[in-house]
Amino acid sequence: MRKQGLLKKLDECVYPAEFLVARLRGKKGGLFRNWEFLLAGSDAVAHLQNTPFYPYLRKYGPPGIWRFLRQEHLWVYKRMNNNLRVLFRSYFVLHEITTLLVCLRYLSGGKEKERVAQELQDSLLHDDIQDILTGSLDFPVMLQALESRLSSFADTFKGLADHYESKGIAALEIFIRNCLWAAIFSQKQPSLLRAFLQYQVDYHNCLALAKTLRWQIEAEPAMISGGSVPLERLKQAYFRRDLTPVLNFLHIRNTDAAASSIQKLETALLGFISEKLKYWSLQRTVAGEILFYLWEQYRYTRNISMVLTTSQVDDEPVRESIVT
């Protein structure tokens, strides 16, 4: 079977990469820098009135912030030439797999076709995959069709439907993510994107390990291969019940504070990735600047979503969770 991608096929943009970078610099300059203004008032949405996020929040409420991110990804992707689309394919695929998993969660519960259609609005998932998700097939039959389609991208997805039948939707989500990571790292990746993907794996592995230790789960957490932290070091941290050596390996500042709670650890890891991407962007390479721009859109989306969904929580924990 001919290998098929997971992303939409769009007409190529003929503009040079430098033109896109210049556009992104201008768009990034319009973002606010002071997060205190969101926490200072009782109406965070009103405080965002003069930002690009506001139209989505006004129309769709707090979930609209993630629609903003999907639209932003689509906007950037449309303005990439084919070389850039290949370069950033894995970045977009990671985000779209999250969209896929959300749709599967809705469909597994039944009666959620409308929610699925909303979730797929402006999605970069290939039309073939979207057609499967929005079709009229029963969930088990739909999974068979989805397995066949995803297997045309990578053989690792074979057994997807049987995995759900034997272990359920939560295990299916883990299976799909693991299959995706195996497929991504089996492909040749540009050095900058490979480093970013490795940090994403580190982020996942560190959080999985921290949750296992915090909640005293006996089973060893399932780790993803391919991160910058060797799996052996993660296993040692599990058996010693101490995450500090892993955080030291990543050069996370103030490891005691970072390891004190799951939320603080997540913030520290995301902040670590932000610092890396900002440094790469300062080298003024096309890939570095575009990657940092995409990350900034994700960072703002994540921060705003957290503020909007924790509006009744004390400001200080929310403030500590904002990735700056």
Secondary structure as GFF3:
##gff-version 3
##sequence-region A 1 324
A	DSSP	alpha_helix	17	28	.	.	.	ID=ss1
A	DSSP	alpha_helix	36	40	.	.	.	ID=ss2
A	DSSP	alpha_helix	44	47	.	.	.	ID=ss3
A	DSSP	alpha_helix	54	60	.	.	.	ID=ss4
A	DSSP	alpha_helix	64	78	.	.	.	ID=ss5
A	DSSP	alpha_helix	82	87	.	.	.	ID=ss6
A	DSSP	alpha_helix	89	108	.	.	.	ID=ss7
A	DSSP	alpha_helix	113	119	.	.	.	ID=ss8
A	DSSP	alpha_helix	127	133	.	.	.	ID=ss9
A	DSSP	alpha_helix	139	151	.	.	.	ID=ss10
A	DSSP	three_ten_helix	155	157	.	.	.	ID=ss11
A	DSSP	alpha_helix	160	167	.	.	.	ID=ss12
A	DSSP	alpha_helix	169	185	.	.	.	ID=ss13
A	DSSP	alpha_helix	191	214	.	.	.	ID=ss14
A	DSSP	alpha_helix	231	240	.	.	.	ID=ss15
A	DSSP	alpha_helix	244	249	.	.	.	ID=ss16
A	DSSP	alpha_helix	255	258	.	.	.	ID=ss17
A	DSSP	alpha_helix	262	281	.	.	.	ID=ss18
A	DSSP	alpha_helix	286	309	.	.	.	ID=ss19
A	DSSP	alpha_helix	315	321	.	.	.	ID=ss20
###
